[in-house]
Amino acid sequence: MAYRDLRAHLSALEEKGKLRRIKKEVDKDWEIAAVCRQLFYKIPAERRPAVMFENVKGFKIPVVAGALGASREIYAIGLETDSVEGINRKWDQALEKPIPPRIVKDGPCKENILICDRVDILKLPIPIWTVGEDPGPFFTSPYVITKDPETGVRNVGTYRMEVKGPNKTGFLIGKRQDAAWHVRKNDEQNKPTPVAVVIGADPSIGYVSVSKISDSLDEFAVAGALRGEPVDLVPCETVPLEVPATAEIVLEGEIPPNVREMEGPFGEYTGYMGPPGQQPLFVIKCMTFRNNPIYQAFISQRPPSESSCIRGVGREWPLYKHLKYDLRLPIKEVRLKEAGGSGAYVVVSIKKQFEGQVKQVMYGIWSLRTGYGKFTVVVDDDIDIWDDFTLDWALSWRVRPDRDVYIERDVQAVGLDPSQAPPSVPQHHPIRDVGSRVAIDATRKHEYPAISLPPKEHLDLVAARWKEYGVSD
């Protein structure tokens, strides 16, 4: 049975030993960020839990972080499966057979309703994530809901939100992201863009929010297929949008037409400060929330992080599917390395059939969506792309640089890429729009000598008898 809400998911994590409750009082303005970063430094991914800060200084609302992607194991629990293969099957079904949402009249997210002057987001325990660099608190896990004013198709995206007052935030929405098109279309008609922001929901909502999905699909329908049953949506109080009925906190409002204010900087998923720039405003007209709400945050900033994990897992299968089934290329595995924010650095293994096929793979990766493959590496199918040492071995001995390295110039760049321009250049400046990509063909181009290792059958036999040798426990 699908998780009804974030609370059911947290219960499942706790049952599986993947949630730690922190009872010590913590300061949201420095301590939460530091604890979350040490979570990734000190605990290996396979044992890393989500954390709930139950005692935030000055607030009665707990903060949960890492609940969607402190590790791939936690991501799998969020989709009620237990393996990468299970995750891939869920995404495959979700993209092929979306389940439309169900509109209901009421839900727990309406247990408390604050309108107009009663709205005060400063009462939420919103952390400061990069102390001394960020201008203040930022929402890192807002599920931002907009509709295409022409087609009516809903979009759910995650965009950083800078707190600017009791009822106002900034937005950083990339030029080519779906919500940006919605804002642009409304701006052209001098109309406000209705917006609803959800903080804390069934994990399927968060997973679609950070994934790249066709703008023709209702993302709540994709979430419904991920969870195996329709998402219950309830109409907002003040804007013509719908939100998950079991959401923890909902902010309703609008982006005023053709109004921009300085937003940022912010410690971004690249591991560097994302530059400031003139960005849209979000003016909040209504705030609804459950009794005893839970504030959910994504652990972002420098990878590895929760945000790099959930982006990578959610994007690898669509990229694999595009290459293998749409383009019919002999793909074995696809990896979006977390060091590249799960987008900039792509590794693919293939069973190469003919010379020139590697270039087909490279252009296939680059054709899917912007942001993939600033560095693209293609290796043979005998290389374990999840083993960085083996990958470096292939790069060292299967590449002749003068022949096997390709640079693609004057292509669409990622605006947050710090190599595009110095921090003084504002976000959305044209110099940040155009960049380049490099691809490395690390496959064998001719017959190679035998690999200098004991025979596989000998290695397997010793592995099976390993305890007999007394080398390690």
C-alpha positions as a Markdown table, in Angstrom:
| # | Residue | x | y | z |
|---|---|---|---|---|
| 1 | Met | 0.0 | 0.0 | 0.0 |
| 2 | Ala | 1.3 | 3.4 | -0.9 |
| 3 | Tyr | 2.5 | 5.8 | 1.8 |
| 4 | Arg | -0.3 | 8.1 | 2.7 |
| 5 | Asp | 2.0 | 11.0 | 3.6 |
| 6 | Leu | 5.5 | 11.9 | 4.8 |
| 7 | Arg | 4.7 | 10.6 | 8.3 |
| 8 | Ala | 4.0 | 7.0 | 7.0 |
| 9 | His | 7.3 | 7.1 | 5.1 |
| 10 | Leu | 9.2 | 8.3 | 8.2 |
| 11 | Ser | 7.6 | 5.4 | 10.2 |
| 12 | Ala | 8.9 | 2.9 | 7.5 |
| 13 | Leu | 12.4 | 4.4 | 7.7 |
| 14 | Glu | 12.4 | 4.1 | 11.5 |
| 15 | Glu | 11.2 | 0.5 | 11.4 |
| 16 | Lys | 14.2 | -0.3 | 9.1 |
| 17 | Gly | 16.7 | 1.6 | 11.3 |
| 18 | Lys | 17.1 | 4.4 | 8.7 |
| 19 | Leu | 15.8 | 7.3 | 10.9 |
| 20 | Arg | 17.6 | 8.9 | 13.8 |
| 21 | Arg | 15.8 | 11.2 | 16.2 |
| 22 | Ile | 18.0 | 14.0 | 17.6 |
| 23 | Lys | 16.7 | 15.1 | 20.9 |
| 24 | Lys | 19.5 | 17.6 | 21.7 |
| 25 | Glu | 18.5 | 21.2 | 21.2 |
| 26 | Val | 19.9 | 22.6 | 18.0 |
| 27 | Asp | 20.2 | 26.0 | 16.5 |
| 28 | Lys | 18.6 | 26.3 | 13.0 |
| 29 | Asp | 20.9 | 29.1 | 12.0 |
| 30 | Trp | 24.2 | 27.1 | 12.1 |
| 31 | Glu | 23.9 | 23.7 | 13.8 |
| 32 | Ile | 21.4 | 21.8 | 11.6 |
| 33 | Ala | 23.6 | 22.4 | 8.5 |
| 34 | Ala | 26.7 | 21.3 | 10.3 |
| 35 | Val | 25.1 | 18.1 | 11.6 |
| 36 | Cys | 23.7 | 17.3 | 8.2 |
| 37 | Arg | 27.2 | 17.7 | 6.6 |
| 38 | Gln | 28.9 | 15.5 | 9.2 |
| 39 | Leu | 26.2 | 12.9 | 8.5 |
| 40 | Phe | 27.7 | 12.5 | 5.0 |
| 41 | Tyr | 31.3 | 12.8 | 6.2 |
| 42 | Lys | 31.2 | 10.3 | 9.1 |
| 43 | Ile | 28.7 | 7.6 | 8.0 |
| 44 | Pro | 29.1 | 5.4 | 4.9 |
| 45 | Ala | 26.2 | 5.5 | 2.5 |
| 46 | Glu | 25.0 | 2.0 | 3.2 |
| 47 | Arg | 24.5 | 2.9 | 6.9 |
| 48 | Arg | 23.6 | 6.5 | 6.6 |
| 49 | Pro | 20.1 | 7.4 | 8.1 |
| 50 | Ala | 17.8 | 10.3 | 7.7 |
| 51 | Val | 17.6 | 12.6 | 10.8 |
| 52 | Met | 14.8 | 14.3 | 12.6 |
| 53 | Phe | 15.7 | 17.3 | 14.8 |
| 54 | Glu | 13.0 | 17.2 | 17.5 |
| 55 | Asn | 14.2 | 20.2 | 19.5 |
| 56 | Val | 14.9 | 23.2 | 17.4 |
| 57 | Lys | 15.8 | 26.2 | 19.5 |
| 58 | Gly | 12.9 | 28.7 | 19.5 |
| 59 | Phe | 10.5 | 26.5 | 17.6 |
| 60 | Lys | 7.9 | 23.8 | 18.3 |
| 61 | Ile | 8.2 | 22.3 | 14.8 |
| 62 | Pro | 10.7 | 19.5 | 14.1 |
| 63 | Val | 13.0 | 19.4 | 11.1 |
| 64 | Val | 13.6 | 16.3 | 9.1 |
| 65 | Ala | 16.4 | 15.9 | 6.6 |
| 66 | Gly | 17.7 | 13.1 | 4.4 |
| 67 | Ala | 14.4 | 11.4 | 4.4 |
| 68 | Leu | 14.3 | 11.1 | 0.6 |
| 69 | Gly | 17.9 | 10.5 | -0.3 |
| 70 | Ala | 20.5 | 10.3 | 2.5 |
| 71 | Ser | 21.4 | 7.1 | 0.5 |
| 72 | Arg | 20.2 | 5.0 | -2.4 |
| 73 | Glu | 18.8 | 2.5 | 0.2 |
| 74 | Ile | 16.6 | 5.3 | 1.6 |
| 75 | Tyr | 15.5 | 6.3 | -1.9 |
| 76 | Ala | 14.4 | 2.6 | -2.5 |
| 77 | Ile | 12.4 | 2.6 | 0.8 |
| 78 | Gly | 10.7 | 5.8 | -0.4 |
| 79 | Leu | 9.5 | 3.8 | -3.5 |
| 80 | Glu | 8.6 | 0.8 | -1.4 |
| 81 | Thr | 11.2 | -1.4 | -3.1 |
| 82 | Asp | 14.6 | -2.8 | -2.0 |
| 83 | Ser | 16.9 | -2.5 | -5.0 |
| 84 | Val | 18.1 | -0.4 | -7.9 |
| 85 | Glu | 16.3 | -2.7 | -10.3 |
| 86 | Gly | 13.1 | -2.1 | -8.3 |
| 87 | Ile | 13.6 | 1.6 | -8.5 |
| 88 | Asn | 14.1 | 1.4 | -12.3 |
| 89 | Arg | 11.0 | -0.7 | -12.7 |
| 90 | Lys | 9.0 | 1.8 | -10.8 |
| 91 | Trp | 10.2 | 4.7 | -12.9 |
| 92 | Asp | 9.7 | 2.8 | -16.1 |
| 93 | Gln | 6.1 | 2.1 | -15.2 |
| 94 | Ala | 5.5 | 5.7 | -14.0 |
| 95 | Leu | 6.7 | 7.3 | -17.2 |
| 96 | Glu | 4.9 | 4.8 | -19.4 |
| 97 | Lys | 1.6 | 4.6 | -17.5 |
| 98 | Pro | 0.9 | 7.6 | -15.4 |
| 99 | Ile | -2.0 | 7.5 | -12.9 |
| 100 | Pro | -4.0 | 10.7 | -12.9 |
| 101 | Pro | -4.5 | 12.4 | -9.5 |
| 102 | Arg | -7.8 | 12.3 | -7.7 |
| 103 | Ile | -9.5 | 15.5 | -6.6 |
| 104 | Val | -10.9 | 15.4 | -3.1 |
| 105 | Lys | -12.8 | 18.1 | -1.1 |
| 106 | Asp | -10.7 | 18.2 | 2.0 |
| 107 | Gly | -7.6 | 16.8 | 3.7 |
| 108 | Pro | -5.2 | 17.1 | 6.7 |
| 109 | Cys | -3.3 | 20.0 | 5.1 |
| 110 | Lys | -6.4 | 22.1 | 5.8 |
| 111 | Glu | -6.4 | 21.6 | 9.6 |
| 112 | Asn | -5.0 | 25.1 | 10.0 |
| 113 | Ile | -5.6 | 28.0 | 7.6 |
| 114 | Leu | -3.9 | 31.4 | 7.9 |
| 115 | Ile | -4.9 | 34.1 | 5.4 |
| 116 | Cys | -3.3 | 37.4 | 4.5 |
| 117 | Asp | -1.8 | 39.3 | 7.5 |
| 118 | Arg | -1.8 | 36.1 | 9.6 |
| 119 | Val | 0.7 | 34.5 | 7.2 |
| 120 | Asp | 4.2 | 34.4 | 8.8 |
| 121 | Ile | 6.8 | 31.9 | 7.4 |
| 122 | Leu | 9.3 | 33.2 | 9.9 |
| 123 | Lys | 7.5 | 30.9 | 12.4 |
| 124 | Leu | 8.9 | 27.9 | 10.4 |
| 125 | Pro | 12.3 | 26.5 | 11.5 |
| 126 | Ile | 13.9 | 27.3 | 8.1 |
| 127 | Pro | 17.7 | 26.6 | 8.4 |
| 128 | Ile | 20.6 | 28.7 | 7.2 |
| 129 | Trp | 22.7 | 26.3 | 5.2 |
| 130 | Thr | 26.0 | 28.2 | 4.3 |
| 131 | Val | 26.7 | 30.3 | 7.3 |
| 132 | Gly | 28.5 | 33.6 | 6.5 |
| 133 | Glu | 27.7 | 33.2 | 2.8 |
| 134 | Asp | 23.9 | 32.8 | 2.4 |
| 135 | Pro | 22.0 | 36.1 | 3.0 |
| 136 | Gly | 19.6 | 34.2 | 5.3 |
| 137 | Pro | 17.4 | 31.1 | 5.5 |
| 138 | Phe | 16.5 | 29.2 | 2.4 |
| 139 | Phe | 13.8 | 26.6 | 1.6 |
| 140 | Thr | 15.7 | 23.7 | 0.0 |
| 141 | Ser | 12.9 | 21.2 | -0.5 |
| 142 | Pro | 9.9 | 23.2 | -1.7 |
| 143 | Tyr | 7.7 | 21.4 | -4.2 |
| 144 | Val | 6.7 | 24.3 | -6.3 |
| 145 | Ile | 3.4 | 23.8 | -8.2 |
| 146 | Thr | 2.5 | 25.8 | -11.3 |
| 147 | Lys | 0.3 | 25.3 | -14.3 |
| 148 | Asp | 0.9 | 26.0 | -18.0 |
| 149 | Pro | -1.5 | 28.9 | -18.6 |
| 150 | Glu | -2.1 | 27.6 | -22.2 |
| 151 | Thr | -2.4 | 23.8 | -21.7 |
| 152 | Gly | -3.3 | 23.6 | -18.0 |
| 153 | Val | -0.7 | 20.9 | -17.5 |
| 154 | Arg | 0.7 | 20.9 | -13.9 |
| 155 | Asn | 4.3 | 21.1 | -13.1 |
| 156 | Val | 6.0 | 20.2 | -9.8 |
| 157 | Gly | 9.6 | 21.5 | -9.4 |
| 158 | Thr | 12.1 | 22.2 | -6.7 |
| 159 | Tyr | 13.7 | 25.7 | -6.8 |
| 160 | Arg | 15.6 | 27.4 | -4.0 |
| 161 | Met | 13.5 | 30.0 | -2.1 |
| 162 | Glu | 15.2 | 32.8 | -0.2 |
| 163 | Val | 13.2 | 34.0 | 2.8 |
| 164 | Lys | 12.7 | 37.8 | 2.4 |
| 165 | Gly | 10.0 | 38.5 | 5.0 |
| 166 | Pro | 6.9 | 37.0 | 6.7 |
| 167 | Asn | 5.0 | 36.6 | 3.4 |
| 168 | Lys | 7.6 | 36.9 | 0.7 |
| 169 | Thr | 10.4 | 34.8 | -0.8 |
| 170 | Gly | 12.7 | 34.9 | -3.8 |
| 171 | Phe | 12.8 | 32.1 | -6.4 |
| 172 | Leu | 15.7 | 30.8 | -8.5 |
| 173 | Ile | 14.0 | 29.3 | -11.5 |
| 174 | Gly | 16.3 | 28.3 | -14.4 |
| 175 | Lys | 15.5 | 29.9 | -17.8 |
| 176 | Arg | 14.7 | 26.5 | -19.3 |
| 177 | Gln | 12.8 | 24.9 | -16.4 |
| 178 | Asp | 9.1 | 24.3 | -16.9 |
| 179 | Ala | 8.0 | 26.9 | -14.3 |
| 180 | Ala | 10.0 | 29.6 | -16.0 |
| 181 | Trp | 8.0 | 29.0 | -19.2 |
| 182 | His | 4.8 | 29.4 | -17.1 |
| 183 | Val | 6.0 | 32.7 | -15.6 |
| 184 | Arg | 7.1 | 33.9 | -19.0 |
| 185 | Lys | 3.8 | 33.2 | -20.6 |
| 186 | Asn | 1.9 | 35.1 | -17.8 |
| 187 | Asp | 4.4 | 37.9 | -17.9 |
| 188 | Glu | 3.7 | 38.5 | -21.6 |
| 189 | Gln | 0.0 | 39.0 | -20.7 |
| 190 | Asn | 0.9 | 41.0 | -17.6 |
| 191 | Lys | -0.8 | 38.4 | -15.4 |
| 192 | Pro | 0.4 | 37.0 | -12.1 |
| 193 | Thr | 1.5 | 33.4 | -12.0 |
| 194 | Pro | -0.4 | 31.4 | -9.4 |
| 195 | Val | 1.9 | 29.3 | -7.2 |
| 196 | Ala | 1.5 | 26.7 | -4.5 |
| 197 | Val | 4.5 | 25.4 | -2.5 |
| 198 | Val | 4.4 | 22.2 | -0.6 |
| 199 | Ile | 6.7 | 21.4 | 2.3 |
| 200 | Gly | 6.6 | 17.8 | 3.3 |
| 201 | Ala | 4.6 | 15.2 | 1.4 |
| 202 | Asp | 4.5 | 11.5 | 0.3 |
| 203 | Pro | 8.0 | 10.8 | -1.1 |
| 204 | Ser | 6.8 | 10.2 | -4.6 |
| 205 | Ile | 6.0 | 13.9 | -4.9 |
| 206 | Gly | 9.6 | 14.8 | -3.9 |
| 207 | Tyr | 11.1 | 12.4 | -6.4 |
| 208 | Val | 9.2 | 13.7 | -9.4 |
| 209 | Ser | 9.9 | 17.3 | -8.2 |
| 210 | Val | 13.7 | 16.9 | -8.7 |
| 211 | Ser | 13.5 | 14.7 | -11.9 |
| 212 | Lys | 13.5 | 15.8 | -15.5 |
| 213 | Ile | 10.1 | 14.8 | -16.9 |
| 214 | Ser | 8.5 | 15.7 | -20.2 |
| 215 | Asp | 6.5 | 19.0 | -19.9 |
| 216 | Ser | 3.5 | 17.2 | -21.5 |
| 217 | Leu | 3.1 | 15.0 | -18.5 |
| 218 | Asp | 1.2 | 15.9 | -15.3 |
| 219 | Glu | 3.8 | 15.3 | -12.7 |
| 220 | Phe | 1.2 | 14.3 | -10.1 |
| 221 | Ala | 0.2 | 11.6 | -12.5 |
| 222 | Val | 3.8 | 10.4 | -12.7 |
| 223 | Ala | 3.9 | 10.5 | -8.9 |
| 224 | Gly | 0.7 | 8.4 | -8.8 |
| 225 | Ala | 2.3 | 5.7 | -10.9 |
| 226 | Leu | 5.4 | 5.7 | -8.7 |
| 227 | Arg | 3.3 | 5.1 | -5.6 |
| 228 | Gly | 0.9 | 2.7 | -7.4 |
| 229 | Glu | -2.3 | 4.7 | -6.7 |
| 230 | Pro | -3.6 | 8.2 | -7.4 |
| 231 | Val | -2.3 | 11.2 | -5.5 |
| 232 | Asp | -5.2 | 12.8 | -3.6 |
| 233 | Leu | -5.3 | 16.6 | -4.4 |
| 234 | Val | -7.3 | 19.2 | -2.7 |
| 235 | Pro | -8.1 | 22.7 | -4.1 |
| 236 | Cys | -6.1 | 25.6 | -2.7 |
| 237 | Glu | -7.9 | 28.4 | -0.8 |
| 238 | Thr | -6.7 | 31.4 | -2.7 |
| 239 | Val | -5.2 | 30.3 | -6.1 |
| 240 | Pro | -6.5 | 28.0 | -8.9 |
| 241 | Leu | -4.2 | 25.1 | -8.1 |
| 242 | Glu | -4.4 | 21.8 | -6.3 |
| 243 | Val | -2.0 | 20.4 | -3.7 |
| 244 | Pro | -1.5 | 16.9 | -2.0 |
| 245 | Ala | -4.2 | 16.6 | 0.6 |
| 246 | Thr | -1.8 | 15.1 | 3.2 |
| 247 | Ala | 0.9 | 17.7 | 2.8 |
| 248 | Glu | 2.5 | 19.0 | 6.0 |
| 249 | Ile | 2.7 | 22.7 | 5.0 |
| 250 | Val | 1.3 | 24.6 | 2.0 |
| 251 | Leu | 2.1 | 28.1 | 0.9 |
| 252 | Glu | -0.3 | 29.7 | -1.6 |
| 253 | Gly | 0.3 | 32.9 | -3.5 |
| 254 | Glu | 1.5 | 34.3 | -6.8 |
| 255 | Ile | 4.5 | 35.7 | -8.7 |
| 256 | Pro | 3.7 | 39.3 | -9.7 |
| 257 | Pro | 4.1 | 39.9 | -13.4 |
| 258 | Asn | 7.4 | 41.4 | -14.7 |
| 259 | Val | 8.7 | 42.1 | -11.2 |
| 260 | Arg | 12.2 | 41.0 | -10.3 |
| 261 | Glu | 14.4 | 41.5 | -7.2 |
| 262 | Met | 17.9 | 40.5 | -6.3 |
| 263 | Glu | 18.0 | 36.9 | -5.0 |
| 264 | Gly | 21.0 | 34.9 | -3.6 |
| 265 | Pro | 23.7 | 34.0 | -3.4 |
| 266 | Phe | 23.2 | 30.4 | -2.1 |
| 267 | Gly | 25.4 | 27.4 | -1.5 |
| 268 | Glu | 24.5 | 25.3 | -4.5 |
| 269 | Tyr | 24.6 | 21.6 | -5.5 |
| 270 | Thr | 27.8 | 22.3 | -7.4 |
| 271 | Gly | 29.7 | 22.7 | -4.1 |
| 272 | Tyr | 30.1 | 26.4 | -4.7 |
| 273 | Met | 28.1 | 29.5 | -4.0 |
| 274 | Gly | 25.5 | 30.1 | -6.7 |
| 275 | Pro | 25.6 | 33.7 | -7.8 |
| 276 | Pro | 22.9 | 36.3 | -7.1 |
| 277 | Gly | 20.7 | 37.8 | -9.8 |
| 278 | Gln | 17.4 | 39.5 | -10.6 |
| 279 | Gln | 14.7 | 36.8 | -9.9 |
| 280 | Pro | 10.9 | 36.5 | -9.5 |
| 281 | Leu | 9.2 | 37.1 | -6.2 |
| 282 | Phe | 6.7 | 34.8 | -4.4 |
| 283 | Val | 4.1 | 36.8 | -2.5 |
| 284 | Ile | 2.3 | 34.5 | -0.1 |
| 285 | Lys | -1.4 | 35.0 | 0.5 |
| 286 | Cys | -2.3 | 31.9 | 2.5 |
| 287 | Met | -0.6 | 29.3 | 4.6 |
| 288 | Thr | -2.2 | 26.0 | 5.5 |
| 289 | Phe | -0.7 | 23.2 | 7.6 |
| 290 | Arg | -1.4 | 20.1 | 9.6 |
| 291 | Asn | -1.7 | 19.9 | 13.3 |
| 292 | Asn | 1.9 | 19.4 | 14.7 |
| 293 | Pro | 3.5 | 19.8 | 11.2 |
| 294 | Ile | 6.9 | 18.5 | 10.2 |
| 295 | Tyr | 9.3 | 20.8 | 8.3 |
| 296 | Gln | 11.2 | 18.8 | 5.6 |
| 297 | Ala | 14.5 | 20.0 | 4.2 |
| 298 | Phe | 16.8 | 18.6 | 1.5 |
| 299 | Ile | 20.5 | 18.3 | 2.4 |
| 300 | Ser | 22.2 | 20.1 | -0.5 |
| 301 | Gln | 25.3 | 22.2 | -1.0 |
| 302 | Arg | 28.6 | 20.3 | -1.9 |
| 303 | Pro | 28.1 | 16.7 | -3.0 |
| 304 | Pro | 27.7 | 14.0 | -1.9 |
| 305 | Ser | 24.4 | 15.2 | -0.6 |
| 306 | Glu | 20.7 | 14.2 | -0.4 |
| 307 | Ser | 20.0 | 16.4 | -3.4 |
| 308 | Ser | 22.7 | 14.8 | -5.6 |
| 309 | Cys | 21.5 | 11.3 | -4.6 |
| 310 | Ile | 17.9 | 11.8 | -5.4 |
| 311 | Arg | 18.7 | 13.7 | -8.7 |
| 312 | Gly | 21.0 | 10.9 | -9.8 |
| 313 | Val | 18.7 | 8.0 | -9.0 |
| 314 | Gly | 15.7 | 9.7 | -10.6 |
| 315 | Arg | 17.6 | 10.6 | -13.7 |
| 316 | Glu | 19.7 | 7.5 | -14.4 |
| 317 | Trp | 16.8 | 5.3 | -15.5 |
| 318 | Pro | 15.3 | 7.8 | -18.0 |
| 319 | Leu | 18.7 | 8.3 | -19.5 |
| 320 | Tyr | 19.3 | 4.5 | -19.7 |
| 321 | Lys | 15.9 | 4.0 | -21.2 |
| 322 | His | 16.5 | 6.8 | -23.8 |
| 323 | Leu | 19.8 | 5.3 | -24.9 |
| 324 | Lys | 18.9 | 1.6 | -24.9 |
| 325 | Tyr | 15.2 | 1.5 | -25.9 |
| 326 | Asp | 14.6 | 4.8 | -27.8 |
| 327 | Leu | 17.9 | 4.9 | -29.6 |
| 328 | Arg | 18.6 | 1.1 | -29.5 |
| 329 | Leu | 22.2 | 1.4 | -28.4 |
| 330 | Pro | 24.0 | -1.5 | -26.7 |
| 331 | Ile | 24.1 | 0.1 | -23.3 |
| 332 | Lys | 25.0 | -1.9 | -20.2 |
| 333 | Glu | 24.9 | 0.6 | -17.4 |
| 334 | Val | 24.6 | 4.4 | -16.9 |
| 335 | Arg | 26.0 | 6.4 | -13.9 |
| 336 | Leu | 25.5 | 10.1 | -13.1 |
| 337 | Lys | 28.4 | 10.7 | -10.7 |
| 338 | Glu | 27.5 | 12.6 | -7.6 |
| 339 | Ala | 30.7 | 14.6 | -7.7 |
| 340 | Gly | 29.2 | 16.3 | -10.8 |
| 341 | Gly | 25.9 | 17.0 | -9.0 |
| 342 | Ser | 24.4 | 14.0 | -10.8 |
| 343 | Gly | 24.4 | 15.7 | -14.2 |
| 344 | Ala | 27.8 | 17.2 | -15.2 |
| 345 | Tyr | 29.7 | 13.9 | -15.2 |
| 346 | Val | 28.2 | 10.9 | -17.0 |
| 347 | Val | 29.7 | 7.5 | -17.4 |
| 348 | Val | 28.2 | 4.8 | -19.7 |
| 349 | Ser | 29.3 | 1.3 | -20.4 |
| 350 | Ile | 28.5 | -0.4 | -23.7 |
| 351 | Lys | 29.1 | -3.6 | -25.6 |
| 352 | Lys | 30.5 | -1.8 | -28.7 |
| 353 | Gln | 29.5 | -3.3 | -32.0 |
| 354 | Phe | 31.4 | -1.1 | -34.4 |
| 355 | Glu | 33.7 | 1.9 | -34.6 |
| 356 | Gly | 31.7 | 5.2 | -34.5 |
| 357 | Gln | 29.1 | 3.8 | -32.1 |
| 358 | Val | 30.6 | 5.6 | -29.2 |
| 359 | Lys | 29.9 | 8.9 | -30.9 |
| 360 | Gln | 26.2 | 7.9 | -31.2 |
| 361 | Val | 26.2 | 7.3 | -27.4 |
| 362 | Met | 27.8 | 10.7 | -26.7 |
| 363 | Tyr | 25.3 | 12.6 | -28.9 |
| 364 | Gly | 22.4 | 10.5 | -27.5 |
| 365 | Ile | 23.3 | 11.6 | -23.9 |
| 366 | Trp | 23.6 | 15.2 | -24.9 |
| 367 | Ser | 20.3 | 15.1 | -26.8 |
| 368 | Leu | 18.1 | 14.2 | -23.9 |
| 369 | Arg | 18.0 | 17.3 | -21.7 |
| 370 | Thr | 20.2 | 20.2 | -20.9 |
| 371 | Gly | 22.7 | 19.7 | -18.1 |
| 372 | Tyr | 23.8 | 16.1 | -18.9 |
| 373 | Gly | 27.4 | 15.3 | -19.7 |
| 374 | Lys | 29.6 | 18.3 | -19.5 |
| 375 | Phe | 32.1 | 15.4 | -19.0 |
| 376 | Thr | 31.0 | 12.2 | -20.8 |
| 377 | Val | 33.0 | 9.0 | -20.6 |
| 378 | Val | 32.1 | 5.8 | -22.5 |
| 379 | Val | 33.8 | 2.5 | -21.5 |
| 380 | Asp | 33.6 | -1.1 | -22.5 |
| 381 | Asp | 31.1 | -3.5 | -20.8 |
| 382 | Asp | 33.9 | -5.2 | -18.8 |
| 383 | Ile | 34.4 | -2.0 | -16.8 |
| 384 | Asp | 32.5 | -1.6 | -13.5 |
| 385 | Ile | 31.4 | 2.0 | -13.8 |
| 386 | Trp | 30.6 | 2.2 | -10.1 |
| 387 | Asp | 34.2 | 1.4 | -9.2 |
| 388 | Asp | 36.2 | 4.7 | -9.5 |
| 389 | Phe | 39.5 | 2.9 | -9.5 |
| 390 | Thr | 38.5 | 0.6 | -12.4 |
| 391 | Leu | 37.1 | 3.6 | -14.2 |
| 392 | Asp | 40.4 | 5.4 | -13.8 |
| 393 | Trp | 42.2 | 2.3 | -15.1 |
| 394 | Ala | 40.2 | 2.4 | -18.3 |
| 395 | Leu | 40.9 | 6.1 | -18.7 |
| 396 | Ser | 44.6 | 5.6 | -18.2 |
| 397 | Trp | 45.1 | 2.7 | -20.6 |
| 398 | Arg | 42.3 | 2.7 | -23.1 |
| 399 | Val | 42.5 | 6.3 | -24.2 |
| 400 | Arg | 44.8 | 7.9 | -26.7 |
| 401 | Pro | 44.2 | 11.6 | -26.1 |
| 402 | Asp | 44.9 | 12.9 | -29.6 |
| 403 | Arg | 42.3 | 10.5 | -31.0 |
| 404 | Asp | 39.8 | 9.7 | -28.3 |
| 405 | Val | 38.9 | 13.0 | -26.7 |
| 406 | Tyr | 36.2 | 15.2 | -28.3 |
| 407 | Ile | 35.2 | 18.7 | -27.5 |
| 408 | Glu | 31.8 | 20.1 | -28.4 |
| 409 | Arg | 31.8 | 23.9 | -28.4 |
| 410 | Asp | 29.0 | 26.5 | -28.2 |
| 411 | Val | 26.4 | 24.3 | -26.5 |
| 412 | Gln | 23.8 | 25.1 | -23.8 |
| 413 | Ala | 25.5 | 25.4 | -20.4 |
| 414 | Val | 24.2 | 25.1 | -16.9 |
| 415 | Gly | 23.8 | 28.5 | -15.4 |
| 416 | Leu | 25.0 | 27.5 | -11.9 |
| 417 | Asp | 28.3 | 26.1 | -13.3 |
| 418 | Pro | 31.0 | 28.2 | -11.6 |
| 419 | Ser | 33.4 | 27.7 | -14.4 |
| 420 | Gln | 31.2 | 29.8 | -16.7 |
| 421 | Ala | 31.9 | 33.1 | -15.1 |
| 422 | Pro | 33.2 | 34.7 | -11.8 |
| 423 | Pro | 30.8 | 35.3 | -8.9 |
| 424 | Ser | 30.4 | 39.0 | -9.9 |
| 425 | Val | 28.6 | 38.0 | -13.0 |
| 426 | Pro | 24.9 | 37.7 | -12.1 |
| 427 | Gln | 22.7 | 34.7 | -12.6 |
| 428 | His | 21.0 | 34.6 | -16.1 |
| 429 | His | 23.7 | 36.8 | -17.6 |
| 430 | Pro | 24.2 | 35.7 | -21.3 |
| 431 | Ile | 27.8 | 34.6 | -20.6 |
| 432 | Arg | 26.4 | 31.8 | -18.5 |
| 433 | Asp | 24.2 | 30.4 | -21.2 |
| 434 | Val | 26.8 | 29.0 | -23.7 |
| 435 | Gly | 29.5 | 26.5 | -22.8 |
| 436 | Ser | 31.2 | 23.3 | -24.0 |
| 437 | Arg | 31.3 | 19.6 | -23.4 |
| 438 | Val | 34.1 | 17.0 | -23.5 |
| 439 | Ala | 33.6 | 13.3 | -24.3 |
| 440 | Ile | 36.2 | 10.6 | -23.8 |
| 441 | Asp | 36.1 | 7.3 | -25.7 |
| 442 | Ala | 37.6 | 4.9 | -23.2 |
| 443 | Thr | 36.7 | 1.8 | -25.1 |
| 444 | Arg | 39.3 | -0.5 | -26.7 |
| 445 | Lys | 39.9 | 0.3 | -30.4 |
| 446 | His | 42.0 | -2.9 | -31.2 |
| 447 | Glu | 42.9 | -6.2 | -29.7 |
| 448 | Tyr | 44.4 | -5.9 | -26.2 |
| 449 | Pro | 46.8 | -8.1 | -24.3 |
| 450 | Ala | 45.4 | -10.4 | -21.6 |
| 451 | Ile | 44.6 | -8.7 | -18.3 |
| 452 | Ser | 47.4 | -9.3 | -15.7 |
| 453 | Leu | 45.3 | -11.0 | -13.0 |
| 454 | Pro | 44.9 | -14.6 | -11.7 |
| 455 | Pro | 42.2 | -16.5 | -13.6 |
| 456 | Lys | 38.7 | -15.6 | -12.5 |
| 457 | Glu | 37.9 | -19.1 | -11.4 |
| 458 | His | 40.9 | -19.0 | -9.0 |
| 459 | Leu | 39.8 | -15.6 | -7.6 |
| 460 | Asp | 36.2 | -16.9 | -7.1 |
| 461 | Leu | 37.4 | -20.0 | -5.3 |
| 462 | Val | 39.6 | -18.1 | -2.9 |
| 463 | Ala | 36.8 | -15.6 | -2.3 |
| 464 | Ala | 34.5 | -18.5 | -1.3 |
| 465 | Arg | 37.1 | -19.9 | 1.1 |
| 466 | Trp | 38.2 | -16.5 | 2.4 |
| 467 | Lys | 37.6 | -17.2 | 6.1 |
| 468 | Glu | 40.0 | -20.1 | 5.9 |
| 469 | Tyr | 43.0 | -17.8 | 5.2 |
| 470 | Gly | 42.5 | -15.8 | 8.4 |
| 471 | Val | 43.4 | -12.6 | 6.8 |
| 472 | Ser | 40.4 | -10.6 | 8.0 |
| 473 | Asp | 37.1 | -11.1 | 9.9 |
